[in-house]
Amino acid sequence: MTEASPDSRRMTISDPQVMRAMAHPARIAIMEYLSSRESGGTATECAEIVGLSPSATSYHLRALAKFGLVEQAPSRGDARERLWRVPGVSVWVEAGRDAGPEARAAEQALVEAHAVRAMERTRDWLRRAGDEPAEWYDAALFNDTLLLLTAEELAEVNQAVMTMLQPYRARLRQADPPAGARMVAVQYRAVPLA
């Protein structure tokens, strides 16, 4: 089930059915695209992003809407145009410490789908990095750091990173971003090793 957390801008997903619905690569791309657009988007616009037909994309939009992950947005003036948007909340996926095998498997499928997308982005960058402007080439970063932390310190590091990223995440829906701004994928994982 999806639950609104005490922070009304955060939705925690723990229902295996919802996690499985989110794990489809086209749905991940649709939600990402819609979350980056202040006015939302149509099925046709989303179809161009995910490489599917508008009717197939409409199917995915309805499936996401069934779980409250997308919703209809106000029209941009053409009453025939059906706009979709991601509700103004952060989505957190967490099966929970005491989750059963079904929820664990669904959570793993969703995390793996996102990991595949992250790796595709990395490979895409590496293929075109040499053709990028110097300032973007120099600003890109790949980092894998081992730290020795307590659980409390790890929680502090995670909170500090999320707090630092928040102002930039808020820009996604800005109508007038700073000149020269580009969409940047930041993958962050902090997991204890065995």
C-alpha positions in Angstrom: 0.0 0.0 0.0 1.1 3.5 -0.5 1.2 5.6 2.6 1.5 9.3 3.1 4.2 9.9 5.6 3.9 12.6 8.3 5.8 14.8 5.8 3.0 15.4 3.4 5.5 15.7 0.5 6.8 12.2 0.9 5.0 9.0 -0.2 6.4 5.7 1.1 5.7 2.7 -1.1 5.7 -0.7 0.7 3.0 -2.6 -1.2 4.5 -5.3 -3.5 1.9 -4.7 -6.2 2.8 -1.0 -6.4 6.5 -1.8 -6.4 6.0 -4.2 -9.3 3.9 -1.6 -11.2 6.8 0.9 -10.8 9.5 -1.6 -11.9 8.7 -1.4 -15.6 11.4 0.5 -17.5 8.8 2.5 -19.5 7.0 3.5 -16.3 10.2 4.6 -14.6 11.0 6.8 -17.6 7.4 8.2 -17.7 7.5 9.1 -14.0 10.9 10.7 -14.4 9.8 12.7 -17.4 6.6 13.9 -15.8 8.4 14.8 -12.5 10.7 17.1 -14.5 8.0 19.1 -16.1 6.0 21.8 -14.3 2.9 21.4 -16.5 3.0 17.6 -16.9 2.8 15.9 -20.3 0.6 14.0 -22.6 0.7 10.4 -23.5 2.0 11.3 -26.9 4.9 13.4 -25.3 5.7 10.5 -22.9 5.6 8.0 -25.8 8.4 10.0 -27.6 10.5 9.7 -24.5 9.9 5.9 -23.9 9.8 4.8 -27.5 6.3 3.3 -27.4 3.1 4.2 -29.1 0.8 6.7 -27.5 -1.8 4.0 -26.8 0.8 1.7 -25.1 2.0 4.8 -23.1 -1.6 5.5 -22.1 -1.9 2.0 -20.7 1.2 2.6 -18.6 -0.1 6.0 -17.4 -3.4 4.4 -16.3 -1.6 1.7 -14.5 0.5 4.3 -12.6 -2.6 6.4 -11.9 -4.3 3.4 -10.4 -1.8 3.6 -7.5 -1.7 7.4 -7.3 1.8 7.6 -8.8 0.6 9.9 -11.6 -2.6 12.0 -11.9 -4.4 14.1 -14.4 -3.0 17.6 -14.6 -4.9 20.8 -15.5 -5.2 21.4 -19.2 -2.8 23.8 -21.0 -5.8 25.3 -22.8 -6.8 22.6 -25.2 -9.7 20.7 -23.5 -9.1 17.7 -25.8 -5.6 17.3 -24.5 -5.2 15.0 -21.5 -2.2 16.0 -19.4 -0.6 13.8 -16.7 1.7 14.8 -13.9 3.5 13.3 -10.9 1.9 14.5 -7.7 4.2 16.9 -5.9 5.6 14.3 -3.5 8.8 12.4 -3.1 8.4 8.7 -3.6 10.3 6.5 -1.2 10.3 2.7 -1.7 10.8 0.6 1.4 9.4 -2.9 1.9 10.2 -2.6 5.6 12.5 -4.6 7.8 9.9 -7.2 8.6 8.7 -7.6 5.0 7.8 -11.0 3.6 9.3 -12.7 0.6 6.8 -11.2 -1.9 7.5 -7.6 -0.8 11.3 -8.3 -0.7 11.2 -9.7 -4.2 9.2 -6.7 -5.5 11.5 -4.2 -3.8 14.5 -6.0 -5.3 12.9 -6.0 -8.8 12.3 -2.2 -8.6 15.8 -1.4 -7.3 17.3 -3.6 -10.0 15.3 -1.8 -12.7 16.6 1.5 -11.4 20.1 0.2 -11.3 19.9 -0.9 -14.9 18.7 2.6 -15.9 21.6 4.1 -14.0 24.1 1.9 -15.7 22.6 2.7 -19.1 23.0 6.4 -18.3 26.6 5.9 -17.3 27.4 4.0 -20.5 25.6 6.7 -22.6 27.8 9.3 -20.9 31.0 7.4 -21.5 30.1 6.9 -25.2 29.6 10.7 -25.7 31.9 12.2 -23.0 34.6 13.1 -25.5 32.1 15.1 -27.5 30.8 17.1 -24.6 31.9 20.7 -23.8 35.0 20.8 -21.5 33.0 22.3 -18.6 30.6 19.4 -18.6 33.4 16.8 -19.2 35.4 18.2 -16.2 32.3 18.5 -13.9 31.2 14.9 -14.4 32.3 12.6 -11.6 32.5 8.9 -10.9 33.3 8.1 -7.3 33.4 4.9 -5.3 34.4 5.6 -1.7 34.7 3.3 1.2 34.0 4.8 4.6 34.2 3.4 8.1 30.9 4.6 9.8 28.6 3.7 12.6 24.9 3.2 11.7 24.2 6.7 13.2 26.9 8.3 11.2 25.6 6.6 8.0 22.2 8.1 8.7 23.8 11.5 9.2 25.7 11.2 5.9 22.6 10.2 4.0 20.6 13.1 5.5 23.3 15.6 4.6 23.5 14.4 1.0 19.7 14.5 0.6 19.6 18.0 2.2 22.3 19.1 -0.2 20.5 17.8 -3.3 17.0 19.1 -2.4 17.4 22.7 -3.8 18.5 21.3 -7.1 15.7 18.7 -7.2 13.2 21.6 -6.6 14.4 23.2 -9.9 13.1 20.3 -11.9 9.7 21.9 -12.1 10.9 25.5 -12.4 9.6 27.3 -15.5 12.8 29.3 -15.8 15.9 27.3 -14.8 19.4 29.0 -14.7 21.0 29.5 -18.1 23.0 26.5 -19.2 21.4 24.1 -16.7 21.0 20.5 -17.9 19.3 17.5 -16.5 22.0 15.6 -14.5 21.6 12.0 -13.1 23.0 11.7 -9.6 23.0 8.1 -8.3 23.7 7.7 -4.6 23.9 4.5 -2.7 25.2 4.0 0.7 25.0 0.3 1.8 26.9 -1.5 4.5 29.3 -4.2 3.3 29.3 -7.7 4.7 
